[in-house]
Amino acid sequence: MSDYSYSPPSDPPRILHADPEILVVDKQAGLLSVPGKGPDKADCLIERLRASFPQVLLVHRLDTDTSGVMVFALTPNAQRHLGLQFEHRQTKKVYQARLWGHLEPATGRVDLPLIVDWPNRPRQHVNHETGKPAVTDWRVMRHEDDTTRVRLMPLTGRSHQLRVHMQALGHPILGDPLYAEGPARDFPRLMLHAESLRLRHPDGGAHMTFSAPCPF
Protein backbone atom coordinates (compact mmCIF):
# COMPACT_ATOMS: atom_id res chain seq x y z
CA MET A 1 0.00 0.00 0.00
CA SER A 2 2.24 2.79 -1.27
CA ASP A 3 -0.46 5.40 -0.73
CA TYR A 4 -0.63 4.64 3.01
CA SER A 5 0.13 7.54 5.31
CA TYR A 6 0.19 7.17 9.08
CA SER A 7 -2.04 9.69 10.81
CA PRO A 8 -2.79 8.41 14.32
CA PRO A 9 -5.62 9.78 16.45
CA SER A 10 -4.57 12.57 18.78
CA ASP A 11 -6.61 11.64 21.87
CA PRO A 12 -4.62 10.58 24.95
CA PRO A 13 -4.49 6.89 25.93
CA ARG A 14 -7.51 5.58 27.84
CA ILE A 15 -6.25 3.93 31.02
CA LEU A 16 -8.45 1.04 32.20
CA HIS A 17 -6.31 -0.09 35.16
CA ALA A 18 -2.98 0.79 36.72
CA ASP A 19 -1.18 -0.67 39.75
CA PRO A 20 2.51 -1.10 40.66
CA GLU A 21 2.89 -4.13 38.33
CA ILE A 22 0.60 -3.73 35.31
CA LEU A 23 -1.02 -1.09 33.13
CA VAL A 24 -4.13 -1.85 31.06
CA VAL A 25 -5.14 0.46 28.22
CA ASP A 26 -7.91 0.76 25.60
CA LYS A 27 -5.89 1.31 22.40
CA GLN A 28 -7.43 3.50 19.71
CA ALA A 29 -7.75 2.26 16.13
CA GLY A 30 -5.14 3.80 13.86
CA LEU A 31 -2.39 3.97 16.50
CA LEU A 32 0.71 1.77 16.35
CA SER A 33 1.39 -0.32 19.47
CA VAL A 34 5.16 0.22 19.12
CA PRO A 35 7.27 2.46 16.84
CA GLY A 36 7.27 1.59 13.15
CA LYS A 37 10.13 2.04 10.69
CA GLY A 38 11.07 5.66 10.08
CA PRO A 39 10.58 8.88 12.06
CA ASP A 40 7.05 9.33 10.68
CA LYS A 41 6.00 6.22 12.64
CA ALA A 42 7.61 7.10 15.97
CA ASP A 43 4.32 8.14 17.56
CA CYS A 44 2.77 5.04 19.12
CA LEU A 45 0.92 3.82 22.19
CA ILE A 46 3.94 2.74 24.24
CA GLU A 47 5.69 6.08 23.66
CA ARG A 48 2.57 8.00 24.67
CA LEU A 49 2.33 5.89 27.83
CA ARG A 50 6.01 6.48 28.62
CA ALA A 51 5.26 10.13 29.36
CA SER A 52 3.31 9.11 32.50
CA PHE A 53 4.80 5.64 33.05
CA PRO A 54 8.50 5.86 32.10
CA GLN A 55 9.09 2.25 33.22
CA VAL A 56 6.45 0.79 30.84
CA LEU A 57 7.40 -2.51 29.15
CA LEU A 58 5.83 -4.28 26.16
CA VAL A 59 4.02 -7.61 26.61
CA HIS A 60 2.01 -8.09 23.39
CA ARG A 61 0.74 -6.04 20.44
CA LEU A 62 -2.43 -5.19 18.59
CA ASP A 63 -2.47 -4.37 14.88
CA THR A 64 -2.46 -0.65 14.12
CA ASP A 65 -6.03 -0.77 12.81
CA THR A 66 -7.37 -2.81 15.76
CA SER A 67 -8.71 -1.12 18.89
CA GLY A 68 -9.17 -2.45 22.39
CA VAL A 69 -7.61 -3.91 25.52
CA MET A 70 -3.82 -4.12 25.83
CA VAL A 71 -1.79 -4.93 28.93
CA PHE A 72 1.68 -3.52 29.61
CA ALA A 73 4.11 -4.43 32.39
CA LEU A 74 5.55 -1.90 34.80
CA THR A 75 8.31 -4.15 36.20
CA PRO A 76 10.62 -6.71 34.55
CA ASN A 77 9.10 -9.45 36.73
CA ALA A 78 5.59 -8.57 35.53
CA GLN A 79 6.82 -8.56 31.91
CA ARG A 80 8.25 -12.08 32.31
CA HIS A 81 5.15 -13.35 34.11
CA LEU A 82 2.71 -11.94 31.55
CA GLY A 83 4.91 -12.96 28.62
CA LEU A 84 4.81 -16.59 29.76
CA GLN A 85 1.02 -16.46 30.10
CA PHE A 86 0.69 -15.30 26.49
CA GLU A 87 3.29 -17.83 25.29
CA HIS A 88 1.53 -20.74 27.01
CA ARG A 89 -1.95 -19.54 25.95
CA GLN A 90 -3.08 -19.01 29.53
CA THR A 91 -4.73 -15.68 28.76
CA LYS A 92 -8.25 -15.50 27.34
CA LYS A 93 -8.87 -12.94 24.61
CA VAL A 94 -12.28 -12.04 23.21
CA TYR A 95 -12.68 -9.79 20.18
CA GLN A 96 -15.76 -8.25 18.62
CA ALA A 97 -15.89 -7.85 14.85
CA ARG A 98 -18.26 -7.06 12.01
CA LEU A 99 -17.98 -9.33 8.97
CA TRP A 100 -19.15 -9.12 5.38
CA GLY A 101 -22.13 -11.37 4.64
CA HIS A 102 -24.06 -13.72 6.89
CA LEU A 103 -21.76 -16.11 8.76
CA GLU A 104 -23.34 -19.48 9.56
CA PRO A 105 -23.64 -21.59 11.66
CA ALA A 106 -23.97 -19.61 14.90
CA THR A 107 -20.78 -21.07 16.38
CA GLY A 108 -17.74 -22.73 14.91
CA ARG A 109 -13.97 -23.10 14.79
CA VAL A 110 -11.38 -22.23 12.16
CA ASP A 111 -8.27 -24.43 12.29
CA LEU A 112 -5.99 -23.23 9.47
CA PRO A 113 -2.19 -22.86 9.72
CA LEU A 114 -0.76 -19.42 8.88
CA ILE A 115 2.55 -18.01 7.70
CA VAL A 116 3.77 -14.72 6.29
CA ASP A 117 3.14 -14.23 2.56
CA TRP A 118 6.70 -13.10 1.80
CA PRO A 119 6.14 -11.41 -1.58
CA ASN A 120 3.17 -9.52 -0.12
CA ARG A 121 4.33 -8.62 3.39
CA PRO A 122 2.87 -7.83 5.87
CA ARG A 123 0.07 -10.08 4.60
CA GLN A 124 -0.23 -13.58 6.04
CA HIS A 125 -1.83 -16.57 4.33
CA VAL A 126 -3.02 -20.10 4.93
CA ASN A 127 -0.32 -22.67 4.17
CA HIS A 128 -0.82 -26.33 5.10
CA GLU A 129 2.84 -27.24 4.44
CA THR A 130 4.78 -24.53 6.28
CA GLY A 131 2.17 -22.63 8.28
CA LYS A 132 2.12 -22.50 12.07
CA PRO A 133 -0.97 -23.84 13.88
CA ALA A 134 -3.71 -21.22 14.24
CA VAL A 135 -7.14 -21.77 15.78
CA THR A 136 -10.05 -19.34 16.20
CA ASP A 137 -13.49 -19.96 17.69
CA TRP A 138 -16.42 -17.78 16.65
CA ARG A 139 -19.86 -17.02 18.02
CA VAL A 140 -22.41 -15.04 16.02
CA MET A 141 -24.04 -12.20 17.98
CA ARG A 142 -26.49 -11.09 15.27
CA HIS A 143 -26.91 -10.35 11.58
CA GLU A 144 -27.07 -6.66 10.65
CA ASP A 145 -28.30 -6.10 7.07
CA ASP A 146 -25.66 -7.74 4.86
CA THR A 147 -23.14 -8.11 7.69
CA THR A 148 -22.60 -10.26 10.79
CA ARG A 149 -21.50 -9.14 14.24
CA VAL A 150 -19.43 -11.83 15.94
CA ARG A 151 -17.29 -12.55 18.94
CA LEU A 152 -13.96 -14.14 18.06
CA MET A 153 -11.88 -16.15 20.52
CA PRO A 154 -8.34 -16.86 19.27
CA LEU A 155 -6.76 -19.93 20.85
CA THR A 156 -3.40 -19.05 19.27
CA GLY A 157 -1.79 -15.67 18.66
CA ARG A 158 -0.57 -15.58 15.06
CA SER A 159 -0.10 -12.31 13.24
CA HIS A 160 -3.33 -11.20 11.49
CA GLN A 161 -4.92 -14.48 12.62
CA LEU A 162 -8.50 -13.26 12.98
CA ARG A 163 -8.34 -11.26 9.77
CA VAL A 164 -7.04 -14.15 7.65
CA HIS A 165 -9.31 -16.74 9.25
CA MET A 166 -12.44 -14.67 8.59
CA GLN A 167 -11.33 -14.03 5.00
CA ALA A 168 -10.78 -17.79 4.60
CA LEU A 169 -14.40 -18.37 5.64
CA GLY A 170 -15.50 -15.96 2.90
CA HIS A 171 -16.54 -13.32 5.45
CA PRO A 172 -13.71 -10.75 5.70
CA ILE A 173 -13.74 -8.21 8.51
CA LEU A 174 -15.30 -4.96 7.32
CA GLY A 175 -12.87 -2.17 6.51
CA ASP A 176 -9.83 -4.45 6.36
CA PRO A 177 -7.30 -2.74 4.05
CA LEU A 178 -5.34 -5.97 3.52
CA TYR A 179 -7.89 -8.77 3.30
CA ALA A 180 -11.26 -7.26 2.33
CA GLU A 181 -12.21 -6.31 -1.23
CA GLY A 182 -14.95 -4.26 -2.90
CA PRO A 183 -17.77 -3.00 -0.68
CA ALA A 184 -16.48 -5.01 2.30
CA ARG A 185 -13.42 -2.76 2.35
CA ASP A 186 -15.34 0.51 2.08
CA PHE A 187 -15.66 1.27 5.80
CA PRO A 188 -14.00 4.02 7.85
CA ARG A 189 -11.93 1.60 9.94
CA LEU A 190 -11.13 -2.07 10.49
CA MET A 191 -14.15 -3.38 12.40
CA LEU A 192 -12.10 -5.40 14.90
CA HIS A 193 -11.94 -4.62 18.62
CA ALA A 194 -10.18 -6.45 21.47
CA GLU A 195 -13.16 -6.48 23.80
CA SER A 196 -11.78 -8.31 26.84
CA LEU A 197 -8.61 -9.87 28.22
CA ARG A 198 -8.45 -12.32 31.13
CA LEU A 199 -5.09 -12.93 32.82
CA ARG A 200 -3.46 -13.75 36.12
CA HIS A 201 -1.99 -10.82 38.01
CA PRO A 202 1.82 -11.15 38.24
CA ASP A 203 1.71 -10.33 41.96
CA GLY A 204 -0.30 -13.12 43.61
CA GLY A 205 -1.79 -14.82 40.55
CA ALA A 206 -5.37 -13.60 40.96
CA HIS A 207 -7.50 -13.90 37.82
CA MET A 208 -8.53 -10.51 36.44
CA THR A 209 -10.65 -9.60 33.40
CA PHE A 210 -10.39 -6.21 31.71
CA SER A 211 -12.93 -4.98 29.16
CA ALA A 212 -13.38 -2.02 26.81
CA PRO A 213 -16.73 -1.29 25.10
CA CYS A 214 -16.87 -1.84 21.36
CA PRO A 215 -16.76 1.55 19.55
CA PHE A 216 -18.59 0.45 16.38
C-alpha positions in Angstrom: 0.0 0.0 0.0 2.2 2.8 -1.3 -0.5 5.4 -0.7 -0.6 4.6 3.0 0.1 7.5 5.3 0.2 7.2 9.1 -2.0 9.7 10.8 -2.8 8.4 14.3 -5.6 9.8 16.5 -4.6 12.6 18.8 -6.6 11.6 21.9 -4.6 10.6 24.9 -4.5 6.9 25.9 -7.5 5.6 27.8 -6.3 3.9 31.0 -8.5 1.0 32.2 -6.3 -0.1 35.2 -3.0 0.8 36.7 -1.2 -0.7 39.7 2.5 -1.1 40.7 2.9 -4.1 38.3 0.6 -3.7 35.3 -1.0 -1.1 33.1 -4.1 -1.9 31.1 -5.1 0.5 28.2 -7.9 0.8 25.6 -5.9 1.3 22.4 -7.4 3.5 19.7 -7.7 2.3 16.1 -5.1 3.8 13.9 -2.4 4.0 16.5 0.7 1.8 16.4 1.4 -0.3 19.5 5.2 0.2 19.1 7.3 2.5 16.8 7.3 1.6 13.1 10.1 2.0 10.7 11.1 5.7 10.1 10.6 8.9 12.1 7.1 9.3 10.7 6.0 6.2 12.6 7.6 7.1 16.0 4.3 8.1 17.6 2.8 5.0 19.1 0.9 3.8 22.2 3.9 2.7 24.2 5.7 6.1 23.7 2.6 8.0 24.7 2.3 5.9 27.8 6.0 6.5 28.6 5.3 10.1 29.4 3.3 9.1 32.5 4.8 5.6 33.0 8.5 5.9 32.1 9.1 2.3 33.2 6.5 0.8 30.8 7.4 -2.5 29.1 5.8 -4.3 26.2 4.0 -7.6 26.6 2.0 -8.1 23.4 0.7 -6.0 20.4 -2.4 -5.2 18.6 -2.5 -4.4 14.9 -2.5 -0.6 14.1 -6.0 -0.8 12.8 -7.4 -2.8 15.8 -8.7 -1.1 18.9 -9.2 -2.5 22.4 -7.6 -3.9 25.5 -3.8 -4.1 25.8 -1.8 -4.9 28.9 1.7 -3.5 29.6 4.1 -4.4 32.4 5.6 -1.9 34.8 8.3 -4.2 36.2 10.6 -6.7 34.5 9.1 -9.5 36.7 5.6 -8.6 35.5 6.8 -8.6 31.9 8.2 -12.1 32.3 5.2 -13.4 34.1 2.7 -11.9 31.5 4.9 -13.0 28.6 4.8 -16.6 29.8 1.0 -16.5 30.1 0.7 -15.3 26.5 3.3 -17.8 25.3 1.5 -20.7 27.0 -1.9 -19.5 25.9 -3.1 -19.0 29.5 -4.7 -15.7 28.8 -8.2 -15.5 27.3 -8.9 -12.9 24.6 -12.3 -12.0 23.2 -12.7 -9.8 20.2 -15.8 -8.3 18.6 -15.9 -7.8 14.8 -18.3 -7.1 12.0 -18.0 -9.3 9.0 -19.2 -9.1 5.4 -22.1 -11.4 4.6 -24.1 -13.7 6.9 -21.8 -16.1 8.8 -23.3 -19.5 9.6 -23.6 -21.6 11.7 -24.0 -19.6 14.9 -20.8 -21.1 16.4 -17.7 -22.7 14.9 -14.0 -23.1 14.8 -11.4 -22.2 12.2 -8.3 -24.4 12.3 -6.0 -23.2 9.5 -2.2 -22.9 9.7 -0.8 -19.4 8.9 2.6 -18.0 7.7 3.8 -14.7 6.3 3.1 -14.2 2.6 6.7 -13.1 1.8 6.1 -11.4 -1.6 3.2 -9.5 -0.1 4.3 -8.6 3.4 2.9 -7.8 5.9 0.1 -10.1 4.6 -0.2 -13.6 6.0 -1.8 -16.6 4.3 -3.0 -20.1 4.9 -0.3 -22.7 4.2 -0.8 -26.3 5.1 2.8 -27.2 4.4 4.8 -24.5 6.3 2.2 -22.6 8.3 2.1 -22.5 12.1 -1.0 -23.8 13.9 -3.7 -21.2 14.2 -7.1 -21.8 15.8 -10.0 -19.3 16.2 -13.5 -20.0 17.7 -16.4 -17.8 16.7 -19.9 -17.0 18.0 -22.4 -15.0 16.0 -24.0 -12.2 18.0 -26.5 -11.1 15.3 -26.9 -10.4 11.6 -27.1 -6.7 10.6 -28.3 -6.1 7.1 -25.7 -7.7 4.9 -23.1 -8.1 7.7 -22.6 -10.3 10.8 -21.5 -9.1 14.2 -19.4 -11.8 15.9 -17.3 -12.6 18.9 -14.0 -14.1 18.1 -11.9 -16.1 20.5 -8.3 -16.9 19.3 -6.8 -19.9 20.8 -3.4 -19.1 19.3 -1.8 -15.7 18.7 -0.6 -15.6 15.1 -0.1 -12.3 13.2 -3.3 -11.2 11.5 -4.9 -14.5 12.6 -8.5 -13.3 13.0 -8.3 -11.3 9.8 -7.0 -14.2 7.7 -9.3 -16.7 9.3 -12.4 -14.7 8.6 -11.3 -14.0 5.0 -10.8 -17.8 4.6 -14.4 -18.4 5.6 -15.5 -16.0 2.9 -16.5 -13.3 5.4 -13.7 -10.7 5.7 -13.7 -8.2 8.5 -15.3 -5.0 7.3 -12.9 -2.2 6.5 -9.8 -4.5 6.4 -7.3 -2.7 4.1 -5.3 -6.0 3.5 -7.9 -8.8 3.3 -11.3 -7.3 2.3 -12.2 -6.3 -1.2 -14.9 -4.3 -2.9 -17.8 -3.0 -0.7 -16.5 -5.0 2.3 -13.4 -2.8 2.3 -15.3 0.5 2.1 -15.7 1.3 5.8 -14.0 4.0 7.9 -11.9 1.6 9.9 -11.1 -2.1 10.5 -14.1 -3.4 12.4 -12.1 -5.4 14.9 -11.9 -4.6 18.6 -10.2 -6.5 21.5 -13.2 -6.5 23.8 -11.8 -8.3 26.8 -8.6 -9.9 28.2 -8.4 -12.3 31.1 -5.1 -12.9 32.8 -3.5 -13.8 36.1 -2.0 -10.8 38.0 1.8 -11.2 38.2 1.7 -10.3 42.0 -0.3 -13.1 43.6 -1.8 -14.8 40.5 -5.4 -13.6 41.0 -7.5 -13.9 37.8 -8.5 -10.5 36.4 -10.6 -9.6 33.4 -10.4 -6.2 31.7 -12.9 -5.0 29.2 -13.4 -2.0 26.8 -16.7 -1.3 25.1 -16.9 -1.8 21.4 -16.8 1.5 19.6 -18.6 0.5 16.4 
